[in-house]
Amino acid sequence: MNIEKNNEIKPTAAKWYHAVFVVVCMLALMVVGVGLWGQDPHIMIFLTIIIEMIIGLLCGRKWKDLIGAFVGQVSQCIEAIFILCLVGMLIGAMVWSGTIASIVYYGLHMLTPKTFLPVGALILAVVGLATGSSWTAIGTVGVAFMAVGQGLGISPAVIAGLCISGGYLGDKFSPLSDSTNLAAATAQTPLFRHVRAMATTTFPSFAIALVIWTVMGLFADGTYDTSLPDEICNTIMGYYDYISPVLLLPVVIIIIVCVLQVPAEAGLAAGIFSSLILAMIFQGASLNDCITAMHFGYEGESGNEIVDYLINRGGMDSMMWTINLIILAVGFGGIFVECGFVEALFGSLIKKVRTPSQLVLLTLVSSIFCDFLLADQYLAIVIPGTMYKEKYDELGLDRSFLSRTLEDAGTLWSPLCPWNACGVYCTATLGMGPLVYGPWAFMNLINPIYAVVTSYLGIGVKYADGTSAWSRQKSEK
């Protein structure tokens, strides 16, 4: 460390081993705390923040600058945090109104032996979209599909793969999803712009997967056992006062506001309001019931374990776990940059990046690396997003191109890692691990590959001035 004449410590450039030490500490804490002790990752990230701040101080950074970096980075996510509060309220309201139950009810009636695979994936996607949670889709409809599909003689690994693909597709495109909001906040891009940007890679990847499942379904054979779907549908009909396509209105409203590019807050508020009206008209909910559901979520007992898991959720309080994790993860990223660790680790590599396709590849690899190294999809979004967003600006790329790329790998590959929280959940829920269902999770596998190939071809590359790679090539000709 260098000392100035006024005895003030002069900051020195962070070395690569400083950054590696911080990363290794986080990895060790995650392995022990989350992997061995089963703790949530919050305290592990907090302890890592303390470690990186100590290293920063030893390198001559000022305390106020480190705290400023933490607060400054978190302040950029305030809008996303507010949106997550609205999301919690919306989910509680949609459960009360019967919107989510109606999606499951009508979806299960669409199944046939020949269409089980493609239709099943679409149903999982719709449930994930409506709830904003791949875990909810997989843990409810996914569990039911595992039993129904095996009755048709379909391999459990194939069914689990389509559950992962469908659930994560809906999660990615849902403005209710915490990972979707986090990616948008990390890249500092409007939520619905981020959602639309993902369509350039995720929809084609899912379409390819649907074709594969459709072809596989044509050769499906077996007796269709409807007992489990019928049991779920009968429970839903018996529990709710009214089930009708009219109750799908909140989902339609959310899709419309996304297409019309209405601000996310206004769109979610419209969904909340419409859900509460439907709950009071069709389900007999009082205004006090609606307020309770918005705050604490909906609670009820239907007598069916799968339906109970589906309806007992929502509320602003339910978002606090995610909001706390986002604050810590994003703050960690801010300090990581302030300490110069990004430059120390990846400075020379980032400088060698000259084209959007190279930057996409680097971002995807980094996100997957974080999924496997740090075992957390949130960090797989925040850390690469923090490291590379200035490079995206340098190449003139739109920030939605960054947020899209973060989800193409960071979100979609999280259930493919056996020790990642997402992989652990899917293993416990579906009864098999990523090494078994991973080869059949077609969309999750295809998406990063499709993103790299199309970016090299100039497809879907969006610049900050609104132009695309193709339009630029045309104008140059």
N, C-alpha and C positions, 0 to 999 in steps of 0.2 A: 504494500500500500504506500502511496505517496503522501507526504505531509506538507501542506502549504505553510507559509510563514506565520499565519494566524492560527496555527495548530489545528485547522479544520482538515478533516480527512478528504482527500481528493479522490473521487471515484476512479476506480481502475476498470479496465475492460474485463468482463466476465470471461473466464476460460471454459473450455468445453467440459472439463472435469467438474466444474461447479454445477453446470446444468445436468450432467450425468448423475451426479450425487443426488440432486433433488429428485430426478426421475426414478432412480433406484430406491430412494426412501419411500416415494409414493407407491411403487410396485410392491415393496416389502410390506408396507402398511395395508395395502389392499389384499395381498395374499393372506396375511395373518388375520387382519380384522374382518374382512368380508368373507374370504374363502374358508378359513379355519374356524373362526368364532361366530360366523353368521351375522355379523353386525352390519348395519346400514353404512354406506360409504361416507356419510357426512363428516364424522369425526376424523376419519382417515385423511380426507382432503384438508380439513382444518389443521391437523397436525403437520401436513405437508406445507401448508401456507406458512406456518410458524418457522419451519425449517428453511424455506426459501427466503423468508424475510431476514433470518439470521445470516444466511450466506450473503444476501444483498447488503446488509449492514457491514459485514466484514470486507466487502468489496468497495465500501465507501459511499453506498447509497444512503440518503437521508430517510429517517423514519417517516417524515411527513410526505415525502415523495412516494414511498411504498404504499402508505395508507391512501394517498391520493390516487395512485394507480388502481388500487382495489375499488375505491368508491367510484372513480371515474368510469371504470369498466362496467360495474354493476348499474350505474346510473343510465347507461345506454340500453339496459334491459328492462327499465321500469315499465315501458309500454307492454312488453311481453308478459311481465308479472301481472299487470292489470288484466290483460287478456286471459291469463290462466285463471284469475279469480272469476271472470265471466264464464269461462269454460266450466268450472266447477258448478256454478249456479245453473248453467244450461243443462248439464247432465242430470242434475237432481230434478229439474223441471221436466225434462223429457222422460225420465222414468215415471214420474207421477202421472204424466199425461197418457202413458201407454205407447209412446212413439217407438221406443226401443223394443218393447215387447211385440209391437205390431210388425216390425221389420223381421224379427225372428219367426213369428207366426206365419207370415206369408212366404218367407224364404224357405222354410221347411216344407211347405206344400208344393214347392217347385221341383223337388227332387224326384228323379227316376233312376233306375240302374244305369242307363246309357249316359245320362247327363250328370251323374253324381259328381264326377271330378271337376268339370268346368263350372257347373252351377254352384257346387260347394265352395269353390274358390271365390266366386262372385258374392255369395252370401256372406262369407267371412269378411270380404272387403267392405261390404255395405255395413255390417255390424261394426267393423273397425272404424269406418268413416263416421258412423252415428255416435259412437261412444268416445272416439278419439283415443282408443286404447287397443293395441294389438293384443295385449295380455287379456283384456276382457273378452275379445272375440275368440281367442284361442281357448281361454278357460271356460267358456260357456258353450257356444255353438261348436267350437273345435272338439271339445270333449264328447259332445253328442255325436258328431260326425265320425269320430274314431270308432264308436260302437256300431253305428249304422253301416259304415263302409266295410268293416270286417264281416258284417253279416252278408255283404254282397261278394265276399271273397277277395276284396282288394287288400293289397299289402298295407299293413299299418304304417310302414315307413313312407309310402306314397301319400297316404291320407295326411300324415303329420306334415309332410312337405307342402302340400297344398294349403293346409291350415296356416303354416308359417307365412307362405307367400301371400295368401289372401288377407290375413290379419294385418300384415305389415304394409300392404298396399293401402288399405283403408286408413291405417294409422298415419301414413305419410301424407295423404291428401286431406286429412281432417284438420280444420282450424282449431279443433278441440285438443289436439295432440300436444303433449308437453315437449316431445323431441322436435316436432315441427316448429313450434313457437321458439324453442331454444336455437334452432338453426337459423331462423330468420333474425332473431335478436343478435346472435353472434356475428352474423354477416351484416347487420344493420340494414336490413331490407324490409319493406312492408310485407306483412304476413301473406296476403293474398297474391302478391307478386311472386313470392317464394313458392307458393302452392302451384301457381301456373307454370313456373319455370321447371318444376319437377316433371311436368307432363311430357317434356321432350325426351326423357330417358325412361321414366318408369312405366308409362302407358305402353310404349312399344315392347318393353321387356315383359310386361304382364301379358300382352297380346300373344307374344311368342309362347309363353308358358301355357296360355289357354289353348292354343293350337295343339300343343303336345298333350295336354290333358284330354282334349276332345278326341284325338286319335286313340289315346289309351282307352277312353270310355267306350269307343265303338267295339272294342274287343272284350268289354266287361261282360261277365256272365254270373248268374247267381240269383237267388231268391231275395227280393227286396223286403226286408223286415221293417215294417213301419211302426212297430210297437213303441220304440223310444221317441221318435219324432211326434207320434200321436200323443204320447204321455206329456211331452213338453207343451204341445199346442193346447191340449185339454186343460193343463194346469194354468196356462196363460188365460184361456177363456174363462176359467172358473175364478181366477183371482181378480181380474179387471172387470169393471162394470161394462166396458164397451171396447171392442177391438174392431178397427175399421181402417181402410186406406186413408180416410180423412186425417187420421192421427199421424200420417207421414208428412204433414204440412211443414213442421219445423225443419225437417231435413231438406225439403224442397226449397224453403226460404234460404237456408244457408248456402245451398248450391247456387241459387240465383244471385245472391249478393256477391258470391265469389266471382261468378262470370261477369257481373256488372262492375266489378272492381270497387264496390262499396267498401269504406273503411271497416276493418275487422270488428272493431268495437260496436259499430252500429249494426252490423250483420248479426253478431252474437246476441245483442240486446233484442233484436227482432225475433230471433229464435227463442229466447227466454220468454218474451212476452206472449208469443203465439202458443208456446208449450203450456204456460200457466192458464191461458184462456181455455185451452182444450182440457186441461186437468180439471178445471172448475165446472166446465159444461158437461163433460162426458164421464168423469171419474168421481164426481162429487167432492172434490177437494175444496176445502175452505181457504180463504186468503191466508190464514195463519199456517195451515198445512203447507202452502206454497212457499211462504217465507222460511219455514223450518227446512224444507227440502233444499232451498237455495243456499242456506247457511250450512246445514249439517248433512245434507244428502237425504236420500229416501231410505227408509228402513221398513222391512216387512217380511213376513213368513208365508210362503206359498205352499209349503209341504213338499216341494221338489228342489233338490240341492242345486241343480243347474240353474233353474229359474231364480232361486234365491240369490245365487252369485251374480246373476245378471241385474237384478233390481236393487240390491243393496249397495248403492254407490252414489257418487255425485256430491255436490255441496262445495262451497268455497273452502271449508276446512280441509277437504280431501286434497286440495292443491298445495297445502303448506309443506308437505314432504318434498314435493317437486320444487317448489319455489325456494325452499332453504338450500336444496342441492344446487340449483341454478346459481344462486347468489355466491355460494362457496366456489363452484367450478369456474364461473366467469371471473370472480375475483382472483382466483389462482392464476388464470390466464393473464390478467392485467399485470400482476406482480411479476410473472414469468417474463413478460416483455420488458417491463421497466428495469429489471435486473440485467437485461442484456443476454439472457439465456437463449433466446431464439436465435439471435445473431451468432452466438458462440456455437450452437449446435448445427444450425442449418444455413448460416450466412453464405458460405461458399457455394453450397448446393443451390440455394435460391437464386444466387447471382447467375448461375449457369442456365437458368430457365429463360428461354427466349420466346416460346410460343404458348398459346392457350392449351394446346394438347399436352405439352410437357407439364404445365402447371396442374392440369386435371389429373394426370397420372400421379404426380407427386402428392396431391391432396388425397386422392383415393388410397394410395399406399400408406400414407401417414395415418389416415382414419382407421384403416384396418389394423395397422400396427398398434394403435392406441386401444382398439377393441380387445386385442389379444394381450397386450402388455399391461394395461391399466384396468382391464375387466369392467369397463363402464362405458356405455354408449354416450352418455352426456360429455364425458371427457374426450371421447373420440370425435365429438362435434366441436367442442370449445377450443381444444388445444390446436388442431390444424387450422381452424377458422381464425384464431388469434395470430398464428404464425404467418399465414399466407395472404391475409386480406389486403395488406399494402402492396403485395406483388400483383394481385388482381387489379388494383387501382393503377399500378404502374403500366400494366398491359392494356389499360383502358376498358377492362371488362366490367360488366354490370355485377353488382354485389349479389343479385339473385342467382347468377351463374356460380358463385362461390357457395351460397347456401344450398343450392341444388346438389352440388358435388359432394358436400359434407354428408348429406343424407344418402346419396347413392352408395356410399360405403359404410360410413359411421353408424347409421341406423340399420341398414339392411343386413350387415354382416354381424351385428351384435348377437343374434340368436344362433349364429353358426360357430360361436366360440364356446367350448364346453364349460369354461370357468367364468365367463361373462355373466352378469346378473340375468340378462335376457336368456342366455343359453341354459342357465340353471333353472329358471322358471319354466321354460318350455320343456325341459327334460322331466321336471317334476309333474307337469300338467299332462303331457302326452305319453309319458311312460317310456321314453327312449331319448337318447342323447343326439347331439348334432352330428356325430360321426355316422349315425344311422339315418336320420331324416334329412341331413344336409344335402346329399346328392339329389334329393327329390324336391328341394325348395328352389324350384327353377327360377322364379323371378329374382330372388335374392342373389343367386349365383350369376345370372345373366346381366343384371343391371349395371354393375361396375364395368364389366367387359364392354357392354353396349356404350356406356358413357365414354370410355377411352376411344373406341373405334370411331364413333360419330364425331368426337371432338377433333380427331386427326383428319376426318373428312370435311370438317368445317360445318357439320350439322348441329344445330342447337346452340352454337356459340353466340352469346349475346353480349354486345358492348354497351357501355354506359350511355352512349349517345343514341341508343335505340336501334342501331344498325346490327346486322348479323354478319357472320363471316362470309356467307354467300353473297349478300348484297355488296359487301366491300370488294369481293373478287370480281363481281360484275362491273362495278364502277371503275375498277382498275383496268379492265379489259377495254 
